[in-house]
Amino acid sequence: MYSLSKGLTMSSFQSQFLGRISYAEALGLMQEFKAKRQNNEIGDQILFLEHQAVVTMGRKPSEKDLYLKKEELLKKNIDFVKTDRGGKLTYHGPGQLVIYFVFDIQKRGYSIEEWVWNVEEGVRKFLSEKGVECERDEDNPGLWVRAAHEPPLQKICSVGFHVSKGVTTHGVALNLDCDLTPFGYFLPCGVEGRGITSVLKETGKKLFLEEAAKEIEGIYRGLFT
């Protein structure tokens, strides 16, 4: 664990790169930071990390979207965790950059819709610089790549938040060069007729997690000042 941002004031945000950690460890850290942020003990925080393989289920019940039993997932070394973010099922694993935000959006004057748009925008700009053009779907948060083949829309970045007393937890997951096979074990985000893609699949280029984190941190520095 180390800070990506040094000498920054609390009026902006602080960021850390945590490397690969378990979902439970990240969730505990978010809860700790959330309590401190609500008490104004710390400023806004961004956590950049990578998870061990896990399927998470958000607040919307979605057991019916699982194609494998939880025991079968465990046999494939994939954990299953229920969590308090918005949305349904998604996957996190090596090669995917996860970005968690503990931000007081109430103090910053954002509505939830404005907040999600800006978070997506940071990743969209990063992907555009890498030659991957994305689009939004107002009914399905996240970023999508329009493919020339079926299915026509491929998700490259998922989004899910929880807001308590104006402070956010959770965030986004960007597929850099992760194994996309586990996404076939369930219906991602409960959206039918669409696919999953990655930066590697779209460009043929491998992006290193830490370097991507630093670049995206810089973009957010311009968005959230």
C-alpha positions, 0 to 999 in steps of 0.5 A: 500500500502506498500513496499515489498523491503526495503533498495534496490538500484535503480539499481535493482528495487523497489516493492510494494504490493497494495492489491485490487484496481480498474483497473483505479486506477492501470492504473493511477499509472502505467502511473505516474510511467512510466512518472517518469521512462522515466525522470529518476526520479525513478528506475524500479518498480514492483506492486503486486496487485489484481483487482476488477472484470473486463474484459479488451481488449488490442490493438487488436480489439476483440469485436467479442470474447465477448459472453455477451454484456457489459451491461450484464457484468455490471449486473454481477458486472464485468467492461469492460475496453479498455486498451493499453496493447498487446493482446485481452480479459482477465479477472482480479478479486479477487483471481488473483495475478496481477503483473505490471512492469514499467521497462526501458528494453532498458537500461537493454538491453532486446528485447521485446521477451527476456523481456517477456521470463524472466517475464514468467520465474519468474512465471514459477519457482514459480509455479514449486516450488508449484508443477505446471509444465508449458510450453510455446507456442511461438505463444501465450504468457503466461504459460500453464498447460498440462491437461490429459483431454480436452482441453489439454492446460489450461492457468494459467498465462496471459501476456500483455505489452505496451512499450513506449520509452523503458519503460514497463507498464502492466504485468502478471496475475496469477490465484491463487484461482480466480473464473474461471467462468467469463473466460467463458463470452468471448474467452480468448486472442482469443485462441480457443480450450484451457481452463483456470486453477488456482493453486487451481484447479491444486493443491487443495491448496489455496495460499494467495496473499501477500505470493505469491507476496513476493515469486515471488518478491524474484525470480525476485530479482534473475532474474533482478539484 
